[in-house]
Each structure stands twice: as C-alpha cells, then as structure tokens.
Amino acid sequence: MNDWVAAAIAVGAGVLVGAIASRLVSRVLLRSKVTSVRESAPALAGLALSTGVVIGLLVALGFVSPDDLDQLGTDAIKFLPKAIAALVIIIAANVASTFAAAAVARSLAGTGSAARFAPMITKFSILGGGAIIAAGQTGVDTVVVNIAVAALLFGVAGSLALLIGLGGRQVAGEIAAGRAWRNALRLGDRIEAAVSPAARDASSEGIATVAGVVVEVHPTAVELDASGTTIFVPNSRLLDSVVARDRPEPADPDASKLRSAP
C-alpha cells in the first residue's frame, strides 16, 4: 500500500474515532446530575475530537516520514522545559492580574464607568503581558506583537485616564464637600435645608425641602432619618443650600462643660 494512502486512511480513521469519542463523552456527561459536569460537556467533547485527530496525524506522519516522527519525540522532550517555564509565567500573571484587578476595583469603587471597566482592563493587560513573556520563553519572535501590544496599552492608558477623569470628578467633589460637613454635623443633629435641583435636572421646577436627624455623614452624602424614612442628600447639594441645624442639648449640661474644658 502506498504510504500516502495509508496516511490518508490514518487521518480519516483519527477523525472518525475522535468524532465517535466526542459523541460518547458528550452523551455521558450530559446525563450527569452535577451541573458543573454538564456544563463542561461541550469542552470535553471537543477535547476528545481533537485528541483523535492528533493521533491520526501522528500515525500518518509515521507512515510518510518515520524519521521525522522520531525527531518529533526528541523535539518534544527538548521543548518541555520551555513549555513548563511558559506555563509558570502564565499562572503567575493570572494570579497577579486577579489581585491587581481587585485592588483597582476597591480603589475606584463608586466612580461609575471607571469602576466597571478599569478592573477588567487591568486584568487583561497583565495577562497579555504575561502571554507575551511566555511566548518569548518558547522561542516565538514577539517583536511585532510587542509593538502592537505597546500601541494597545497606550490606547488603554488613555481610555482609563479619561474614564477616571469623567467618572471620578463628581465623586471627588462630593468627598470634598463631605469633609466640610463632617466637621459641622454630628450624630443626632436635626437639620432642615432647601435643596435646589441638580444641574442635570435644571429643567425641573421647585426647590425640595429636606429635614431629618443626622444618622451619618458618608463620604458622598449625608444620611438623614426623616420620621422613619432614610434620606441620602448629596454633600455638594447640601453645601449649596442654607442649612438650619438644631443640636439637642446633652442630658447633663455640667458634665458637658467638664468634657469641653481644657
């Protein structure tokens, strides 16, 4: 039999065996009562098909060029240390990207779009860098990839700065106003203020009057208890209003004087 014919039969047999194995794996896993096992059925079925195809190709290579097949095994053994080093780099990059994304999410909490996109951008940037380093360990020429990634990171950095600037400007203003109210208000104070509409709601008519007992001064808003209803008034809105404050006297005035004496 011609070697090429035998190679073609080997490839076809590999595809057929892989397809049968894929069907069997998918059918068995989909019958499982474990949800995670059922969800992994398509991936494992695809792995079974790929395994059959790879085996068929290796057998075909053995028919066509036995010497190359022997060399392939030797090359695979020589490549194994590089593959392990690349795998370690990928794992380390994945761990580092997870911690970095969590840190970015905490630091940008409450900043709107920046809080949603910055952690994801950070994670994929670190993973991309790790993948490039890992590719370099395996001997792949990464010059073109480095240039493309550098351009991508430059664009990401610009987008991230824009997101933080637009998303954090309003929050920064509220935090600055909150510092002023933290020194002027304390727990138990009763306040009343005429709060004007926000700039984006300038078309709305009327001025809302809010009144209640101060529960806490948060970084971006003052929490009030209005007859059992909790109200959050943005610090900047309250700072732009005339606020009437009624501070209850302590139960023991003499004790209060003693505490305030130097």
C-alpha positions in Angstrom: 0.0 0.0 0.0 1.2 3.5 -0.8 2.4 5.4 2.2 0.3 8.5 1.3 -2.8 6.3 1.0 -2.1 4.8 4.4 -1.5 8.3 5.8 -4.9 9.5 4.4 -6.6 6.4 5.9 -4.9 7.1 9.3 -6.1 10.7 9.3 -9.6 9.7 8.3 -9.7 7.0 11.0 -8.4 9.5 13.5 -11.2 12.0 12.7 -13.8 9.1 12.8 -12.6 7.8 16.2 -12.4 11.4 17.5 -16.0 12.1 16.4 -17.3 8.9 18.0 -15.4 9.6 21.2 -16.7 13.1 21.2 -20.3 11.9 20.8 -19.9 9.4 23.6 -18.3 11.9 26.0 -21.0 14.4 25.4 -23.8 11.9 25.8 -22.3 10.5 29.1 -21.6 13.9 30.6 -25.0 15.4 29.7 -26.7 12.7 31.7 -24.8 13.6 34.9 -26.7 15.1 37.8 -23.9 17.5 38.6 -24.5 20.9 36.9 -20.8 21.7 36.5 -20.2 18.3 34.8 -23.0 19.0 32.3 -21.7 22.5 31.6 -18.2 21.1 30.8 -19.6 18.5 28.3 -19.0 20.6 25.1 -15.4 21.5 26.1 -14.5 17.9 26.9 -16.3 16.6 23.8 -14.2 19.0 21.7 -11.0 17.7 23.5 -11.9 14.1 22.6 -12.3 15.0 19.0 -9.0 16.9 18.9 -7.2 14.0 20.5 -8.5 11.6 17.9 -7.4 14.0 15.1 -3.9 14.5 16.6 -3.4 10.7 17.0 -4.5 10.2 13.4 -2.0 12.9 12.2 0.8 11.3 14.2 0.1 7.9 12.7 0.0 9.4 9.2 3.4 11.1 9.9 4.8 7.7 10.9 3.7 6.2 7.5 5.0 9.1 5.4 8.2 10.0 7.3 9.2 7.7 10.2 12.4 9.6 10.8 10.5 12.9 11.3 8.2 11.1 13.8 11.2 10.1 15.9 12.6 13.6 15.7 9.3 14.9 16.8 9.5 13.0 20.0 13.0 14.2 20.6 12.0 17.8 19.9 9.0 17.5 22.3 11.3 16.4 25.1 13.6 19.3 24.4 10.7 21.7 24.3 9.2 20.5 27.6 11.3 22.8 29.9 10.4 25.8 27.8 6.7 24.9 27.9 6.8 24.4 31.7 8.5 27.9 32.1 5.9 29.5 29.9 3.1 27.8 31.9 4.5 29.1 35.2 4.7 32.6 33.8 1.0 32.4 32.6 -0.1 31.1 36.0 1.8 33.9 37.8 0.4 36.5 35.5 -3.1 35.2 36.2 -2.7 35.4 39.9 -1.1 38.9 39.7 -3.9 40.1 37.4 -6.5 38.9 39.8 -5.0 40.7 42.8 -4.4 43.9 40.7 -8.0 43.9 39.4 -9.4 43.5 42.9 -7.2 46.4 44.2 -8.3 48.6 41.3 -11.9 47.8 41.9 -11.6 48.7 45.6 -9.8 52.0 44.8 -12.3 53.1 42.2 -15.5 51.9 44.0 -18.3 54.3 43.3 -16.7 56.0 40.3 -19.2 54.8 37.8 -17.8 53.7 34.4 -14.2 53.6 35.7 -15.2 51.1 38.4 -16.8 48.8 35.8 -14.1 48.8 33.2 -10.8 49.5 34.9 -10.5 46.2 36.7 -11.2 44.2 33.5 -8.7 46.3 31.6 -6.1 45.9 34.3 -6.6 42.1 34.4 -6.4 41.6 30.6 -3.4 43.9 30.3 -1.4 41.9 32.8 -2.5 38.6 31.3 -1.5 39.9 27.8 2.0 40.9 29.1 2.4 37.5 30.7 1.4 35.8 27.5 4.0 37.8 25.5 6.7 36.9 28.0 5.6 33.2 27.9 5.7 33.3 24.1 9.3 34.6 24.2 10.3 31.7 26.5 9.1 29.3 23.9 11.3 30.9 21.2 8.5 32.8 19.4 9.6 36.1 17.8 7.5 38.7 19.6 8.8 41.9 18.1 5.7 42.6 16.0 3.5 41.5 18.9 5.4 43.8 21.3 4.8 46.8 19.0 1.1 46.0 18.7 0.7 45.5 22.4 2.6 48.7 23.2 0.1 50.6 21.0 -2.8 48.8 22.6 -1.6 49.6 26.1 -1.1 53.3 25.2 -4.7 53.4 24.0 -5.9 51.6 27.1 -4.0 54.0 29.4 -5.5 57.0 27.6 -9.0 55.5 27.8 -8.5 54.6 31.5 -7.4 58.1 32.3 -10.4 59.5 30.5 -12.8 57.1 32.4 -11.3 58.0 35.7 -11.4 61.7 35.0 -15.0 61.7 33.9 -16.3 59.2 36.4 -14.3 60.5 39.4 -14.8 64.2 39.0 -18.3 64.2 40.6 -17.3 61.8 43.3 -14.2 63.9 44.2 -16.4 66.9 44.6 -18.8 65.1 46.9 -15.9 63.8 49.0 -14.5 67.3 49.3 -17.9 68.7 50.4 -18.3 65.8 52.9 -15.1 66.8 54.7 -16.7 70.2 55.4 -19.9 68.6 56.7 -18.1 66.1 58.8 -16.8 68.9 61.0 -20.1 70.7 61.1 -22.5 67.9 61.7 -22.7 65.0 64.2 -25.0 62.2 65.1 -28.3 63.4 66.4 -28.3 66.8 64.8 -31.6 67.8 63.3 -31.2 69.8 60.1 -33.5 71.4 57.5 -32.4 72.6 54.1 -33.9 73.8 50.9 -32.1 71.7 48.3 -32.2 73.0 44.7 -32.4 70.6 41.7 -29.1 69.2 40.3 -27.5 70.7 37.3 -28.7 67.9 35.1 -32.2 68.4 36.4 -32.2 72.1 35.9 -35.4 71.9 33.8 -37.3 70.6 36.9 -39.3 73.2 38.8 -39.4 73.9 42.5 -36.9 73.5 45.4 -37.2 70.4 47.6 -37.1 71.0 51.4 -35.5 68.1 53.3 -35.5 67.7 57.0 -34.4 65.0 59.3 -32.0 63.8 62.0 -28.4 63.1 61.0 -27.6 59.4 61.1 -24.1 59.6 59.5 -22.0 61.8 57.2 -20.9 59.5 54.4 -18.0 60.3 52.0 -20.5 61.4 49.3 -23.8 62.0 51.1 -25.4 62.9 54.4 -27.8 60.2 55.7 -30.9 61.6 57.4 -33.7 59.9 59.3 -37.0 61.7 58.3 -39.7 60.2 60.5 -38.5 56.6 59.8 -37.6 57.2 56.2 -33.9 57.2 55.3 -32.8 60.1 53.0 -29.4 60.5 51.4 -28.6 64.1 50.5 -25.5 64.6 48.3 -22.9 66.6 50.1 -22.5 69.1 47.4 -26.2 69.8 47.1 -26.4 70.3 50.8 -23.3 72.6 50.7 -25.0 74.8 48.2 -28.1 75.3 50.5 -28.9 77.3 53.6 -29.0 74.7 56.3 -30.7 75.1 59.7 -29.2 73.0 62.4 -30.8 72.1 65.7 -28.4 70.3 68.1 -30.1 68.8 71.1 -28.6 69.7 74.5 -26.9 66.9 76.5 -28.8 65.4 79.4 -26.2 66.7 81.9 -25.1 70.3 81.0 -22.5 70.4 83.8 -20.9 67.1 82.5 -20.8 68.6 79.0 -18.9 71.6 80.3 -16.5 69.4 82.1 -15.8 67.4 79.0 -15.3 70.6 76.9 -13.0 72.2 79.4 -9.3 72.2 78.5 
